[in-house]
Amino acid sequence: MWGPTRRSFLAGATTVPLAATTGPAAGTQDRIAADLSAYIGFGSKRSGGGGDTACGHWLAGELSRAGFAVETPPIDVPWFEAGRCEVTVGGARAALEPQPIVVPTSAGGVTGPLVRVDPHGQADAPLSGAVALVDLPYGRWSSALAKPVRAPIEAAFAGGARAAAVVTNGPTGQVIALNADGRAPMFAGPVGLLAPADAAPFLAAAMRHERVTMTLTGRGGRRPAFNVIGRLDRGKGRWVVVSTPRSGWYGCAGERGGGIAAWLDLARRAPAMLPDHDLAFLCNSGHEYENLGAEEALKAAAPKPAETHFWLHLGANLAARDWHEGLFGLSPLAGTDSQRYLVVSPPLLPTARRLFAGLAGLESPYSSDALSAGELSAIIAAGYASVAGVFGLHRFHHVAGDDARCIDAASVAATTAAFATLLAEAARA
């Protein structure tokens, strides 16, 4: 299995099947590899943190070099620096990922009988005064707002639980961080996320309703972050917009890296490729707080719908690596994870089917009348008539292991080439 270092990433970028390299020119692939390495190198991308801030300044500089007038409008985001975040029972101890916006415990934690809550919100013992062990079904989880996640946690607190530890069962065995409302805590008490790999002693303790202690301490509040917008206003009155998020819970190599690299490639190409349009390139922070930065950009920075000819949104899992998943754990494959979705306005469906043929997942585009998600949903709801977007959840989505193993430059370059052609054809429509 490949290691996650920047050096091994750059070396691995060339070890891909020939079929994956037939789209874009080799020079483009090399530049995309360098951009992916740079993005990965910023480390954690939590909104307003050091990695997110440094990444934002880098992207602003790249836009400026491409000829755009650049602004960095501020936004306000939550933050939390974990102290002691764990659950203990008998001799077992496991780390917890505090669920934002964090409701902390006292330094001594919350103690009570451990009661399992199933995916339907049903408990096998009274919850009053208990610590709930919410055992999510297996999935590629992304947001605490999703009903299968939110409903059993809410049911636990409605039943009288004092705190909840949530087992985020998924492909990697690691904790899956969950997007959250960025304005107020979502739940009535402390919630911590527990890795499936660490859950066995606590599932056993819940069968006996043993007393556990759950502790979530640390420092938090709100801090500044910023969006990035580059404009090339030629006075045409016909805007083409390309957007992507940059922030996330961990390193976000597969989740965000492909979108960032494609966005940069298109920003460098677009001034010459689309001479008859005004151009706006948006890159938002605050994504993990239910698209908080994107909502601010729609209100304050984006061109108006009536002036916008086409909007392309590059969301999660643009071209993340596929993995074998089975008895021997996860093993990386050369191909691209097919759990990525291409959504386009109805008139663009024939074009999308032609341009994305052979690209796993994207070769079967959906109409925006039938499907959308995340920032793309907000864009459509705001009244933008002609749109396209990509989104998805790869196996390491929202986990700490989403590193350089999860992405390769050739797959990103091939996908980016298809989006560049879609952009050019949609602009001519």
N, C-alpha and C positions, 0 to 999 in steps of 0.2 A: 504493500500500500504506500502511496506516495506521501512524503512528509509535507507539512504545511508552510514551509519557509518560502520567502519571496524568490530565493535562488532556485529552489527546486521547481517552483511554479514556472519560471521563465524557461528552465530546461525542459520541463514537461510540455510546454506549449507547442513544441514541434513534434512530439511523439503522438500523432493522431492519424487516423485512417486517411488515405488519399482522397476518398470521396468527400471528406469534410473540408478539403482545402480548395475545391474547384470553383467556388463562388468568387470571393474577393481576391484582389491581388495580394501577393506575399507581403508587400510593404505595408498594406493596411492591416494584415494580421499581426505583423511585428509591432505596429503602433498600438493596436488593441491589447496585445500582450503587455506592453509597457504600461498602458493605462490601468489594466487590471492589477498589475503588480503594485502600482502606486496606490490604488484604492485600498487593496488589501493591507498595504504597509501602514495605513493610518490606524489600524487596530480597531478597538471598540468604537462603534458609530452611534452610541446613545446620544440622543438629541441634546445639543448644548454642551456636550463633553469635549474633551481635548481632541479626540479623533474626528468627530463630526465637524468641529470648528476648523481644524486644519484642512480637512477635505473640502469644506466649503470655500475656503480661501484659494485652494489649488484650482478648483473648478472655475471660480470667478476669473482667475488669471488666464486660464485656457480660453475662456470665452473672449476675454479682452484681446488676446493674441489673434483670435479668429476674426476680429473686426467688430465685435458687438460692443454697444454701450451697456455697461454692467452696473446693476444695483444689488444691494444686499439688505432688503427690508427685514427689520427685526421681528421676531415672534417671541412669545413667552411660553415656556414649557416646564413640566414638573421634572424633578430629579430626586434621587434617593441614593445615598452612599451607605451600603449595608454594613452593620456592625456584627452583632451575634444573631444569625438567622439559621435556626435549626429546630429539629424536633427530636426528642429523646424518649425512650421507653426502656426500662431495665438497663441493660448494657449496650443497647443499640442507640446510635446517634447518626443523623443524616442532615446534610445541609439543605436549606430551603432557599428558593429564589423568591424574594418578597414581591407580591403582586401589586403593581401601581394602580392608582395612586395609593401609596402604602398607608395602611392603618397599623401603626406599630403597637407592640405590647409593652408592658413595663419591663424593666431590666430582669425581673424574675420570671417573666413569661406568663403563659396561661396554662393552667393544669386542670385536667379533667379526664373522664373516661374516654377512650378512643372508640368512636362509633363509625362504622363504614356507611357511606351514602352511595347508592348505586347511580348509574347514569340517568335514571328516571327520578331521582330525588328521594327514593325510598330508603329508610334507615331500618336496621335490624334491632334497634334499641332506642329508648327515649334519648332525644338530643339535648334536652335542657341541661345546661351546664357542661356539655361535652365538648371535646375537640372532634370535629367531623373529619373523617378521611374520605374525601370525594374521589372516587375511582372512575376516572373518565374512560370511555371506550377507546379502543385503538384508533388513531387518526393522525393526519398531518395537521396539527392544530396551529392556529394563527392568532385568534382574537378571543378575549374573554367576553366580548359582546355576542358571540355565536351562541345560539340558544342551547345547544348540547353542553356547552361549558357553563354558561351563566345560570341556567335553570337549576341544576342540582346544588350549586353553591348557594343561591338564593334560598332554596328549600331548606338547606341546613341551618342557615341563620334564622329563617322563619320558624323553624322547629325549636329554637332556643340554643343552638350551638354558640360557644364563646369564640371559636376560631375555626379555621378550616385549612387543612393540608390537602392539596390537590395533586393527584398522581396523573401526570401528563403522558399517558401511554402513547408511544409513537415508534417510528422505525429505528431510532438510534439508541434508545435506552437512556438518553440524556434528558435533562429538563428542557421542555419547550416553553420559551417565554411567550407570554400572551399580550397582544396589544390591548390597550385600555382607554377608557375615556380620559382625556387630558385636562378636564376641568374640575372634577370632583371624584372622590373615592366611589367605586362601583358597588362595594359590599358593606354590610353593616358591621363587620369586624375584621380582624387580621386574617389575611389569606397568604399562604406560602405555597409555592410550587415544588413538588417532590419528584425527583428523577425516578422513572420506573425501575432502573437498575438498583435503586436503594430502597425500594418499597416493601420487599418481602417481609422483613421483621415487623413492619408496622401493619401490614395486612393480617399477619398472624396475631398481633396484639389486639387488633380490632375484633377478631373473632372471640376473644376473651374479655373484651371491653376493659383492658388494662388502662391504668392511669398513665398519661403521657404529659410532657411539658413541651409546649410550642413557644418559641421565642423569636420575635422579629424586632431588632433594635437597629438604630442607625440615625443618620442625619438626612434631612430632606427639605424640600421647599420648591421654589420655582426659580428658574434662571433664564437668561437670555439665550436665544439661538437666532438663526437667520436663514431666510431663503436666498436663493441666487436667481436673478433674472438677467438675461442678456437680450437686448433688443437691437434689431437692425431695421430702423424705420426709414423706408425709402419714399414714404408718402403715397404708396400705392393704394392704401385703403383695403387691402386684402391680406390678412395675416395668416401665416402658417405657424402653429404652436407645437413645440415638442417638449414634453415634460417627463420628469422622472424623480422619484424620491432618492435621498442619499443616506438617511439615518436608519438605525435599527438597533436591536438589543445587543448584538455581539459584533463579530467581524464582518458578517453579511457578504462573504465572497460570492456564493452562488445566488443568494437572495437579491442583492443589489448590484453586485459587480458587473454583471452583463448589461444591465440597464444603463449604468454609468458609462461604460465603455462605448456602447452603441450611441448614447446621447452625445458624447464628445465627438465621435466619428461623424455623426450627422451634422453637428454644429460646425465642424470644419468644412464639410462638403456643401452645406446648404446655401451659403452666400453665392456661390457660383452656379449651383444646381437649380436654384429657384430665383432667377433674376427679376421676375415680375411680381414678387410678393414681399411684403414686410415679414420679418421673422422674429419670433419670440421663443427663447429657450429658458424653461423654468426648471429649477432643481430645488426641491423642498426638503426641509428638515421637519421634525415633529411627526414623521410617519407613524411611529409606534404608538402615538396617542391618537389613534383613530383618525389619521390623515389631517391632523391639526394644521400643519404647515400648508398643505394643499388647499384647505378651506380658506386660509388667510390669503393665499395667492389668488384664488378665484375672486375674492371680494375686492382686493386692492391692486393687483399687479397684472392680471391677465387681460389681453384685449377683449373687448366686448363681443358677445356671440354674433351680433349682426355684422361685425367687421372681420370675422374669422372664417376663412375659407376651409380650413382643415386643422384638426388637432390630433396629434399622435401622442399616446401616453405609453411609456415604457416602464411597466411595473415589475413585480417580483418574478424570479425564475425565467428570465428572458432566454437563457440557454444553459441551465445548470446541468451538471453531470448526472447520468443515470448510474444506478448501483444494483448489483445483485443483492437480494435480501432473502436470507433463509437460515438454515440450521447453523451455518458457520459465520454468522454475522453479516456485515456489509462488505462488499467487494466492488471496487470502482470499475465501471465500464467505459468504453470509448464513446458511446453514444450519449444523446441528450435526453434528459428526463421528459417523458411525454406529458406529464401533468402540468402543462402550460397551455393557456387558453388564448386564442386570438379572437378578438371581438371587433367587428367593423359595422359601420352603418350599412343598411340593407343594399344600397346601390353598389357598394364596394365588394360584395360577396364574390362575384365571379372573378374579379381581379385578384382578390386575396387567395382564392383556391388555386389560381394559376401560379402566382408568385411564390407561394409557400408550399407547393407540392414537394413531398419528400422530406419536409422538416417535421420531425415527430411532434405530435400534438397540434402544431400550428397549421398543419395541412387540412385540418377540419375546422375552419373558422365558424364563429357563431354570429348571428345578427345581434346588433345592439338592442333591438326590440325584445330579444329573448333572454339575454344574459349580459351582466356586467358585474364589476366588483371594485371595492376600494375607491381610489381616486377617480377611476374612470366613471363610476356611478355618479359621483359628484359633478363631473364634467358634463355628462349627459343631462343630468337634472338641471344644470344651470342654463341649458338651452343651446348648447353647441350642436349644430345640425349634422356635420360631417366629421366623424371621429373614427379612430382605430386605437386599439390598446391590447397589450399583452399582460397577463398575470398568471400566477400559479404558485404551487407549494412543492418544492423539492424535498427530498428526504431529510436534509439537514436544515430545513427552514426553521429559523428562530432558535437554533441550538448553538452552543459554544463551539461545536465542531465544524461550523460552516466556514471553512478555511480554503486555502488554495487547492486542496484536493477536489473541491466541489465545482470547479469551473475550468474550461480550457479555451484558449484564444481562438482556435480554429472554429469551434462551434459558435462562439459569439460572433466571429467575423462572418460566417455563413448566414447567420440569422440577421445580422445588421445589414448585409447586402440586400436581403429581401425587403427589409423595412425601408432602405434607401430608395429602392425601385417603387415600392408602394407610395412613399412620400411624393416622389416625382409624378407618378401617374395620378394620384389623388389631387395634386395641385393643378394638374391640367384639366381635370374634370369640370 
